[in-house]
């Protein structure tokens, strides 16, 4: 039997009224709970606000955050107090997150990393620069080679040079100078000579600075025959030597296998004839050459002659003479040590030689003075230094001083062991 339309409409209306009552009761319950949570039971009737849909994030939000972080990192890197591991970490974040956008920014960070002795990170940044399509110029390549030089990485320097050539970037004298500097720093004299010989291939004539760099590589490699060959090449092409040329040749000659000091003295005489005005580098070079060949008396005469007439010696000059003094010349070493005055200060090498001389001469007071000077450089002077002074004091029956030194040495060893254990944890 079919129901009438009128009855159906009535049933439908009743159902709607029932649903409205249920919904009103639910709303009332929510308002009551809210009132109780607020600390009171009074019911408040408030207009229900429509729920706002969350706004979608702007497409530029990520880009803004990246720009802000880059700006922050660059400020931290430019801060002169940022050094060491912190500097490397900030630069690595720039590199790994690819935050740098143009060559100017890359150059800024590269300069700072090189100046603050972080060549490894500088080379990593250079690789990223190339990977992301930046087009460097010749100065940028030279900057990268400078990083390789500072890092004593001649292979990286040569790789950068080859990349420069493969990209048809014009070479000049400064390009070769930087590459030769890398060879010099790494004692690669053969590479330096090869670079010198390759310069005519690109129509560049080497100047005196280029030759001095190659001579420096020969000297650092202790190769006098190679240095002599380079000098003859200079003469052949009419390149006039300067003071640096002679100083470098003197240093190289001191490593000759036969009569090196004679060769060095001949070069020194030639230097003085062409450049009458003396300088400390030239005198230090010849003193070091004489010391290497055991002519310490001659080195000492040159030192005092220069000091009397014109020279203001530095600690390198003092060490050039002291290094050649044999054990029985302990008085000469102590006299030189006594002559050192402000602003010249002894370094660790000087002080170590003084302690050795004091042991030979039986001068425990001067040895203690040298030990005190060492403590300005390091909190933990070598055990050999303590042992030498202890032997000196024992020989002179200064047992109280010797005991104090033994105790200090043991305490130093305990502190060192504690630091190592803490670091291993």
C-alpha positions in Angstrom: 0.0 0.0 0.0 1.6 3.3 -1.0 1.8 6.2 1.6 0.4 9.5 0.7 2.7 12.4 -0.3 1.3 14.5 2.5 2.3 11.9 5.2 5.8 11.6 3.7 6.4 15.3 3.9 5.3 15.4 7.5 7.7 12.6 8.4 10.5 14.4 6.6 9.8 17.6 8.5 9.9 15.9 11.8 13.2 14.4 11.0 14.7 17.8 10.2 13.4 19.2 13.5 15.0 16.4 15.4 18.3 17.0 13.8 18.1 20.7 14.6 17.6 19.9 18.3 20.5 17.5 18.4 22.8 20.1 16.7 21.7 22.8 19.2 22.4 20.5 22.1 25.9 19.8 20.8 26.7 23.5 20.4 25.4 24.2 23.9 27.7 21.5 25.3 30.7 23.0 23.6 30.0 26.4 24.9 29.5 25.1 28.5 32.8 23.3 28.4 34.5 26.4 27.1 33.0 28.4 30.0 34.2 25.8 32.6 37.7 25.8 31.1 37.7 29.6 31.5 37.0 29.3 35.3 33.2 30.0 35.3 29.9 28.3 34.6 28.1 31.2 33.0 27.1 30.4 29.5 27.9 33.0 26.9 26.2 33.2 23.5 28.7 34.3 20.9 28.5 34.6 17.2 30.3 31.7 15.6 33.0 33.0 13.2 33.6 31.1 10.0 36.8 29.0 10.1 39.6 30.6 8.0 41.4 28.3 5.7 45.3 28.5 6.0 47.0 30.7 3.5 49.3 28.8 1.1 53.0 29.6 1.5 54.4 32.0 -1.0 56.6 30.6 -3.7 59.3 33.2 -2.7 59.5 32.2 1.0 62.3 29.7 0.4 64.2 32.1 -1.8 63.9 34.8 0.9 65.2 32.4 3.6 68.1 31.4 1.4 69.0 35.1 0.7 68.8 35.9 4.4 71.0 32.9 5.4 73.6 33.8 2.7 73.7 37.4 4.0 74.2 36.2 7.5 77.0 33.7 6.5 78.8 36.4 4.5 78.7 38.8 7.4 80.2 36.1 9.7 82.9 35.2 7.2 83.9 38.9 6.7 84.2 39.3 10.5 87.9 39.3 11.2 87.4 37.4 14.4 86.0 34.4 12.5 88.9 31.9 11.9 89.8 28.3 11.8 87.1 25.7 12.0 84.3 28.3 12.3 85.4 30.0 9.1 85.6 26.6 7.3 82.1 25.6 8.5 80.5 28.9 7.3 82.2 28.6 3.9 81.2 25.0 3.6 77.6 25.8 4.2 77.7 28.4 1.5 79.2 25.9 -0.8 77.1 22.8 0.0 73.8 24.7 -0.1 74.9 26.5 -3.3 74.0 29.9 -1.8 76.5 32.0 -3.8 75.1 33.5 -7.0 77.8 35.5 -8.8 81.5 35.8 -9.3 81.8 38.8 -7.0 80.5 36.8 -4.0 82.8 33.8 -4.9 85.8 36.2 -5.1 85.0 37.7 -1.7 85.0 34.4 0.0 88.0 33.0 -1.8 90.1 36.0 -0.8 89.1 35.7 2.8 89.8 31.9 2.9 93.2 32.4 1.3 94.2 35.3 3.6 93.1 33.3 6.7 95.1 30.2 5.7 92.2 27.9 4.6 93.5 26.9 1.1 91.7 23.5 1.1 88.3 25.0 1.5 89.2 27.7 -1.0 90.0 25.1 -3.6 86.7 23.3 -2.8 84.8 26.6 -3.4 86.7 27.0 -6.7 85.5 23.6 -7.8 81.9 24.6 -7.0 82.3 27.9 -8.9 83.3 26.0 -12.0 80.6 23.3 -11.5 77.8 25.8 -11.5 78.7 27.5 -14.7 80.5 30.7 -13.5 83.0 32.0 -16.1 86.2 33.1 -14.4 88.7 35.5 -15.8 92.5 35.3 -15.6 92.6 37.0 -12.2 90.2 34.4 -10.8 92.4 31.6 -12.1 95.4 33.3 -10.5 93.5 33.5 -7.2 92.8 29.7 -7.4 96.5 29.0 -8.1 97.4 31.1 -5.1 95.1 28.9 -2.9 96.9 25.8 -4.3 100.3 27.5 -3.6 99.3 28.2 0.0 98.1 24.6 0.4 101.4 23.3 -1.0 99.5 21.6 -3.8 101.4 22.0 -7.0 99.3 19.4 -8.8 96.2 21.4 -8.2 98.0 24.6 -9.4 99.0 22.9 -12.6 95.4 21.6 -13.1 94.1 25.1 -12.7 96.6 26.3 -15.3 95.6 23.6 -17.7 91.9 24.6 -17.2 92.8 28.2 -18.0 94.4 27.1 -21.2 91.6 24.8 -22.3 89.2 27.7 -21.9 91.3 30.0 -24.0 91.9 32.5 -21.2 94.8 34.7 -22.2 98.0 34.1 -20.2 100.5 36.8 -19.1 103.6 37.1 -16.9 101.6 37.1 -13.7 100.0 33.8 -14.6 103.4 32.2 -15.0 104.6 33.9 -11.9 101.9 32.4 -9.8 102.4 28.9 -11.3 106.1 29.2 -10.6 105.4 30.3 -7.1 103.5 27.0 -6.6 106.5 25.1 -7.9 108.8 27.0 -5.6 106.7 26.5 -2.5 106.6 22.7 -3.2 110.3 22.5 -4.0 109.6 21.4 -7.6 112.5 22.9 -9.4 112.0 20.8 -12.6 108.5 22.1 -12.9 109.6 25.7 -12.4 112.3 25.3 -15.2 109.7 23.7 -17.5 107.3 26.6 -17.0 110.2 29.0 -17.7 111.0 27.2 -20.9 107.4 27.1 -22.0 106.9 30.9 -21.9 108.2 31.6 -25.5 105.5 29.2 -26.8 102.9 31.8 -25.9 105.0 34.7 -26.9 105.9 35.9 -23.4 109.4 36.9 -22.5 110.4 36.1 -18.9 111.5 39.1 -16.7 113.7 39.3 -13.7 110.8 38.4 -11.3 110.1 35.2 -13.2 113.8 34.2 -13.1 114.0 35.0 -9.4 111.0 32.7 -8.8 112.7 29.8 -10.7 115.9 30.5 -8.9 114.0 30.3 -5.6 112.6 26.9 -6.6 116.2 25.7 -7.2 117.4 27.1 -3.9 114.6 25.6 -1.9 115.3 22.3 -3.7 119.0 22.7 -2.7 120.1 22.4 -6.3 123.0 24.6 -7.1 123.7 23.2 -10.6 120.1 24.0 -11.7 120.4 27.5 -10.2 123.6 28.1 -12.1 122.0 26.9 -15.3 119.1 29.4 -14.8 121.6 32.2 -14.2 123.3 31.5 -17.5 120.0 31.6 -19.2 119.4 35.0 -17.7 122.7 36.3 -19.0 122.0 34.8 -22.5 118.7 36.7 -22.8 120.1 39.9 -21.3 117.9 39.9 -18.2 119.7 42.1 -15.6 119.8 40.5 -12.1 118.7 42.5 -9.0 119.4 42.1 -5.3 116.9 39.3 -4.9 118.7 37.4 -7.7 122.0 37.5 -5.9 120.5 36.7 -2.5 118.8 33.6 -4.0 122.0 32.5 -5.8 124.0 32.9 -2.6 121.5 30.7 -0.8 121.6 28.1 -3.6 125.4 28.2 -3.7 125.6 27.3 0.0 124.1 23.9 -0.9 126.8 23.2 -3.5 128.6 19.9 -3.0 132.1 21.5 -3.3 133.3 24.7 -1.8 129.8 26.2 -1.5 131.0 29.0 0.8 133.6 30.1 -1.8 130.9 30.4 -4.5 128.7 32.2 -2.1 131.4 34.7 -1.1 132.2 35.4 -4.8 128.5 36.1 -5.5 128.4 38.3 -2.4 131.4 40.3 -3.6 129.7 40.7 -7.0 126.5 41.9 -5.3 128.4 44.5 -3.2 130.1 45.8 -6.4 126.8 46.4 -8.1 124.7 47.4 -5.1 127.0 49.2 -2.7 124.2 49.9 -0.2 124.0 46.8 2.1 120.7 45.2 3.2 119.9 42.7 5.9 118.7 40.0 3.4 122.1 39.9 1.6 124.1 39.8 4.8 121.9 37.1 6.3 122.2 35.0 3.1 126.0 35.1 3.2 126.2 34.5 7.0 123.9 31.4 6.6 126.1 30.1 3.7 129.2 30.5 5.8 127.5 28.8 8.8 126.5 25.8 6.6 130.1 25.3 5.6 131.4 25.5 9.2 132.9 29.0 8.7 131.2 30.3 11.8 134.0 32.8 12.6 133.6 34.5 9.2 129.8 34.6 9.7 130.4 36.1 13.2 132.7 38.8 11.7 130.2 39.7 9.0 127.5 39.9 11.7 129.4 42.3 14.0 130.7 44.3 11.1 127.2 44.9 9.7 125.8 45.5 13.2 128.5 48.1 13.9 128.2 50.0 10.6 124.6 49.8 9.4 122.6 46.7 10.1 119.6 46.3 12.5 119.6 42.6 12.8 116.5 40.5 13.3 116.1 37.1 14.9 116.7 35.4 11.5 120.1 37.1 11.3 121.0 36.0 14.8 120.0 32.4 14.0 122.0 32.4 10.8 125.1 32.9 12.9 124.2 30.8 15.9 123.3 27.8 13.7 126.9 27.5 12.6 128.5 27.8 16.0 130.0 24.4 17.2 129.6 23.3 20.8 133.0 24.7 21.9 131.8 28.1 20.6 129.3 28.4 23.5 130.7 31.8 24.5 129.9 33.2 21.1 126.3 31.9 21.3 125.8 33.4 24.8 127.3 36.7 23.7 124.8 36.8 20.7 121.9 35.9 23.0 123.0 38.7 25.4 123.0 41.2 22.5 119.4 40.5 21.5 117.4 43.5 22.6 113.9 44.8 21.9 112.3 44.7 19.4 114.3 41.6 18.5 113.2 38.6 20.4 114.7 35.1 20.3 112.5 32.3 18.9 112.3 28.7 20.0 115.3 27.7 17.8 117.5 30.5 19.4 116.5 29.5 22.9 117.1 25.8 22.3 120.6 26.6 21.0 121.3 28.7 24.0 120.3 25.9 26.4 122.8 23.6 24.6 125.5 26.2 24.8 124.8 26.6 28.6 125.3 22.9 29.2 128.7 23.0 27.5 129.7 26.2 29.3 128.2 25.3 32.7 125.9 28.4 32.8 122.7 27.3 34.6 121.4 30.9 35.2 121.4 31.7 31.5 119.8 28.3 30.8 116.9 29.1 33.2 116.5 32.5 31.4 116.2 30.7 28.1 113.7 28.2 29.6 111.6 31.2 30.8 111.7 32.6 27.3 110.5 29.2 25.9 107.4 29.4 28.1 106.3 32.5 26.3 106.0 30.3 23.2 104.7 27.1 24.6 103.2 25.8 27.9 105.2 22.6 27.4 108.9 23.1 26.6 110.6 19.9 25.3 111.8 17.3 27.9 115.2 17.5 26.3 115.4 21.1 27.4 114.7 20.2 31.0 117.1 17.3 30.9 119.9 19.5 29.6 119.4 22.2 32.3 119.1 19.5 35.0 122.4 18.0 33.9 124.0 21.5 34.0 122.7 22.1 37.6 123.7 18.7 38.8 127.2 19.2 37.4 127.5 22.5 39.3 125.9 20.9 42.5 122.8 23.1 42.3 120.7 20.2 43.5 117.8 22.3 44.7 117.3 23.9 41.3 117.7 20.5 39.7 115.0 19.0 42.0 112.6 21.9 41.2 113.1 21.3 37.5 112.5 17.6 37.8 109.2 18.3 39.7 108.2 20.8 37.0 109.0 18.4 34.3 106.9 15.6 35.9 104.0 17.9 36.5 104.2 19.0 32.9 104.1 15.4 31.8 101.1 14.7 34.0 99.2 17.6 32.6 100.0 16.5 29.1 98.8 13.0 29.8 95.6 14.3 31.3 94.9 16.5 28.2 95.5 13.5 25.9 93.2 11.3 27.9 90.5 14.0 27.9 90.8 14.4 24.2 90.5 10.6 23.6 87.2 10.4 25.5 
